[in-house]
Amino acid sequence: MSEAKKIYIADDETTIRLAIKTFLENAGYTVEDFETGDLLLAAFNEQPADLVILDVMMPGSNGFVVCKALRKVSHVPIIMLTARDSDLDYATGLDLGSDDYLVKPFSPMALTMRIKAIFRRIEFERQAHVENGASYENKED
């Protein structure tokens, strides 16, 4: 049996953060939650996660800043989960390198299904590399 995927969540709203954590843990993921993006970045630098969920509006480094910082060091999948729903916010999140952008209020089931889809895509790409005889490593360019 493979080890559970590790997901980091940064959201300054405790209720939302803990609800997401509980839902994802019940879906079989290992989850660590952080009140700020700065705390998430520090943890990620010590031990990277398999996926990151970021709120945009947080004290300190907001989700856009954290997304940009993560993209400098990793290709980890990032989902922005925020109340900011303008086209400009959506475009900014994707332009900075997030893989998905989900607006609050959100369905925990929809979030879980998006996470599963991202992990399926990564596994498919890994398998395609293996089948083509290339070794697959998540190298940073």
Solvent accessible surface area in square Angstrom, and as a share of the most:
residue,aa,sasa,rsa
1,M,246,1.10
2,S,99,0.64
3,E,161,0.72
4,A,45,0.35
5,K,88,0.37
6,K,33,0.14
7,I,0,0.00
8,Y,3,0.01
9,I,1,0.00
10,A,0,0.00
11,D,2,0.01
12,D,51,0.26
13,E,85,0.38
14,T,67,0.39
15,T,112,0.65
16,I,39,0.20
17,R,20,0.07
18,L,84,0.42
19,A,60,0.47
20,I,3,0.02
21,K,51,0.22
22,T,76,0.44
23,F,70,0.29
24,L,0,0.00
25,E,77,0.34
26,N,124,0.64
27,A,43,0.33
28,G,47,0.45
29,Y,26,0.10
30,T,60,0.35
31,V,8,0.04
32,E,65,0.29
33,D,37,0.19
34,F,27,0.11
35,E,92,0.41
36,T,27,0.16
37,G,0,0.00
38,D,68,0.35
39,L,97,0.48
40,L,0,0.00
41,L,32,0.16
42,A,57,0.44
43,A,22,0.17
44,F,8,0.03
45,N,110,0.56
46,E,151,0.68
47,Q,102,0.45
48,P,86,0.54
49,A,10,0.07
50,D,56,0.29
51,L,0,0.00
52,V,0,0.00
53,I,1,0.00
54,L,0,0.00
55,D,5,0.03
56,V,0,0.00
57,M,97,0.43
58,M,15,0.07
59,P,77,0.49
60,G,67,0.65
61,S,25,0.16
62,N,47,0.24
63,G,0,0.00
64,F,25,0.10
65,V,77,0.44
66,V,0,0.00
67,C,0,0.00
68,K,109,0.46
69,A,33,0.26
70,L,1,0.01
71,R,64,0.23
72,K,154,0.65
73,V,82,0.47
74,S,15,0.09
75,H,91,0.41
76,V,6,0.04
77,P,8,0.05
78,I,0,0.00
79,I,0,0.00
80,M,0,0.00
81,L,2,0.01
82,T,0,0.00
83,A,53,0.41
84,R,85,0.31
85,D,100,0.52
86,S,54,0.35
87,D,126,0.65
88,L,136,0.68
89,D,15,0.08
90,Y,98,0.37
91,A,54,0.42
92,T,41,0.24
93,G,0,0.00
94,L,67,0.33
95,D,126,0.65
96,L,47,0.23
97,G,22,0.21
98,S,9,0.06
99,D,56,0.29
100,D,28,0.14
101,Y,8,0.03
102,L,16,0.08
103,V,51,0.29
104,K,22,0.09
105,P,138,0.87
106,F,45,0.19
107,S,53,0.34
108,P,58,0.36
109,M,111,0.50
110,A,36,0.28
111,L,3,0.01
112,T,5,0.03
113,M,90,0.40
114,R,84,0.31
115,I,0,0.00
116,K,78,0.33
117,A,42,0.33
118,I,16,0.08
119,F,25,0.10
120,R,146,0.53
121,R,107,0.39
122,I,48,0.24
123,E,77,0.35
124,F,149,0.62
125,E,70,0.32
126,R,86,0.31
127,Q,73,0.33
128,A,34,0.26
129,H,79,0.35
130,V,75,0.43
131,E,134,0.60
132,N,124,0.63
133,G,71,0.68
134,A,48,0.37
135,S,96,0.62
136,Y,70,0.27
137,E,106,0.48
138,N,91,0.47
139,K,135,0.57
140,E,84,0.38
141,D,174,0.90
